[in-house]
Amino acid sequence: MIDRELNTYSKRNKKMETENKEKEKPIPANVYFTIYMYQFSEYNHLLLQGCLHDKGRTRLKKYYKEEGAHGPLLMLDLSLAYHMGVIDRRRVIAIISKDLKENAKSGYLYCQDFDLSQFKL
């Protein structure tokens, strides 16, 4: 399960890196996502292992897409994101100090929405 999500993140962040070269206001890399509440128990083992962090207790997602998941806000562990290449290793300092802060200020506007059924588990 986590491998598929890491792959989705990597593709999204690499696409943004490429597109940002042409933009005045770049879109930040992200490691945040939301899921459906009824699927939360599927992530318990990843939360316990430290692969994911539940940010729903300390953070609030201000903007939800109508078709998106309106459940808990989760974050991919930064060491896992770095090790698996989800965030650009050459820009890791900039991403951690700037992009993640920017994403939080915008209410996690660039947060991904995952429905576990898309991964056919």
Buried (B, 14 or more C-beta within 10 A) or exposed (E): BBEBBBEBBBEBBBEBBEEBEEEEEBBBBBBBBBBBEEBBEBBEEBBEEEBBBBBBEEBEBEEBEEEBBEBBBBBBBBEBBBEBBBBBEEBBEEBBEBBBEBBBEBBBBBBBBBBBEEEEE
